[in-house]
Amino acid sequence: MGGLELVNAVGGSDLGIELDLNVLSQSLEGDEIEYEPEVWPGMKIKFEPESPVVLVFRTGKYNIAGASSISDLYTENEKFVDEIKNLGINNVKTEFEVRNLVFLHRYEKEIDLDEMAIALGLEDTEYEPEQFPGLLYNSPHSQGTFLMFRNGKIILTGAKKQDLAEDAFSDLFDLLDSLFE
């Protein structure tokens, strides 16, 4: 589907072991490593300035966010797991999963959000223009939540596969076409 852009890929796993984040934060090498337990219970790692961020918790669970592609997400995971193993921690699980893909697309026309909220059903939408200029739409027919703006910009969050996101946008655009013709 032309115009569909993946803007954020998020994934994660559970190493299956508890971690001493204080020791880990001093042992890992990266561009940016932050561990301030009095502020936030996790550790933040960026191996390179433009790389995705790895968020690691004492329980061994971790998330990777900010990847611009699914392959970048898996590459960052391999880098993180390799770094953990290089520290001598070898008994880790490596079942990594994609958890959330965020896509951006543009509808070619301006969208009347007041009309959309009614047409899509008040039970499936949230629109409070005095609070936020976008309309949230939880389509009962697709995975994820759409965030629509008057200028035609639409974000889909919560997808786990690109082909499902493409189908969801296609269905939404067909619906928009039928409502605004």
C-alpha positions in Angstrom: 0.0 0.0 0.0 1.7 3.2 -1.2 2.1 5.9 1.4 2.1 3.6 4.4 5.0 4.4 6.6 6.3 2.4 9.6 7.2 5.1 12.2 7.9 3.0 15.3 8.5 -0.7 15.9 8.4 -2.0 19.5 9.2 -5.5 20.7 10.4 -7.3 23.7 11.2 -10.5 25.6 12.0 -11.9 29.0 15.6 -13.1 29.6 14.2 -15.5 32.2 16.6 -14.4 34.9 16.8 -11.6 37.4 19.3 -8.8 36.7 21.3 -6.6 39.0 20.7 -3.3 37.1 23.2 -1.4 39.1 26.0 -3.8 38.1 24.6 -4.1 34.5 24.5 -0.3 34.1 28.2 -0.1 35.0 29.3 -3.1 32.9 27.5 -2.5 29.6 29.0 -0.3 26.9 26.9 2.0 24.9 26.3 5.6 23.8 23.7 6.3 26.5 23.1 4.1 29.6 20.8 5.5 32.3 19.8 3.8 35.6 18.3 6.0 38.3 16.1 3.7 40.4 14.8 6.6 42.5 13.4 8.1 39.3 12.3 5.0 37.3 12.8 1.3 38.1 14.2 0.3 34.7 17.5 0.9 32.9 17.6 2.7 29.5 20.3 1.7 27.0 21.1 3.2 23.6 24.0 1.5 21.9 24.4 4.2 19.3 23.0 7.8 19.1 20.3 7.0 16.6 19.6 3.5 17.7 16.4 2.2 19.3 16.2 2.4 23.1 16.3 -0.8 25.2 14.4 -0.6 28.4 15.5 -3.3 30.9 13.9 -4.3 34.2 15.3 -6.2 37.2 12.9 -9.1 36.4 14.8 -9.7 33.2 12.0 -8.4 31.0 12.8 -5.8 28.4 11.4 -3.8 25.6 13.0 -2.2 22.6 11.3 0.9 21.2 12.0 3.4 18.5 13.1 1.1 15.7 12.3 2.4 12.2 11.9 -1.1 10.8 11.2 -4.6 12.0 14.7 -5.7 10.9 16.2 -2.9 13.0 14.2 -4.1 15.9 15.6 -7.6 15.6 19.1 -6.3 15.0 18.9 -4.2 18.2 17.7 -7.3 20.1 20.6 -9.4 18.8 23.0 -6.6 19.9 21.4 -6.5 23.4 21.4 -10.2 23.9 25.0 -10.5 22.6 26.1 -7.7 25.1 24.4 -9.7 28.0 26.2 -12.9 26.9 29.5 -11.0 26.6 29.2 -10.2 30.3 29.1 -14.0 31.0 25.3 -14.2 31.4 24.7 -17.2 29.2 21.6 -18.9 30.6 19.1 -16.4 29.0 16.0 -17.1 26.9 15.9 -15.3 23.5 12.2 -15.6 22.4 11.8 -12.1 21.1 8.5 -10.8 19.8 7.1 -7.8 17.9 4.6 -6.2 20.2 3.5 -3.0 18.6 3.9 -1.4 15.2 3.0 2.2 14.6 2.1 3.3 11.1 1.4 6.6 9.5 -0.7 7.1 6.4 -2.5 10.1 4.8 -6.1 10.1 3.4 -6.2 12.4 0.4 -9.1 14.5 1.7 -9.7 16.5 4.8 -11.7 14.6 7.4 -14.7 16.0 9.2 -14.0 14.5 12.6 -17.4 15.5 14.1 -19.1 13.6 11.3 -16.7 10.7 11.6 -17.4 10.2 15.3 -21.0 9.8 14.6 -20.6 7.7 11.4 -18.1 5.3 13.1 -20.3 5.0 16.2 -19.8 6.7 19.5 -19.1 3.4 21.2 -16.0 2.9 19.0 -14.7 6.5 19.0 -13.4 9.1 21.3 -13.4 12.7 20.1 -13.1 15.7 22.4 -11.7 18.5 20.3 -11.4 20.8 23.3 -9.0 18.3 24.8 -7.2 16.9 21.8 -7.5 17.6 18.0 -7.6 14.0 17.0 -10.2 11.3 16.9 -9.5 7.8 18.3 -11.2 5.0 16.6 -11.1 1.4 17.8 -12.3 -0.5 14.8 -14.1 -3.7 15.7 -12.7 -5.2 12.4 -9.0 -4.6 12.8 -6.2 -4.9 15.2 -5.1 -1.6 16.8 -6.4 1.9 17.2 -6.5 4.6 14.7 -5.8 8.3 15.5 -7.3 10.5 12.8 -6.7 14.2 12.2 -8.7 16.7 10.2 -5.9 17.2 7.7 -6.1 13.5 6.6 -3.1 12.3 8.6 -3.9 8.9 10.2 -1.8 6.9 12.7 -2.4 3.2 13.5 -1.0 1.8 16.7 -1.2 -1.7 18.0 -0.7 -3.6 14.8 1.7 -6.6 15.0 2.1 -7.3 11.3 2.5 -4.9 8.3 0.0 -6.8 6.1 -2.7 -6.5 8.8 -2.0 -2.8 9.0 -2.3 -2.5 5.2 -5.7 -4.3 5.4 -6.8 -2.1 8.2 -6.0 1.1 6.4 -7.5 -0.2 3.2 -10.8 -1.0 5.0 -10.7 2.4 6.7 -10.1 4.3 3.5 -12.9 2.4 1.8 -15.2 3.4 4.7 -14.0 7.0 4.5 -14.6 7.0 0.7 -18.2 5.8 1.2 -18.9 8.3 3.9 -17.5 11.4 2.1 -18.7 10.9 -1.5 
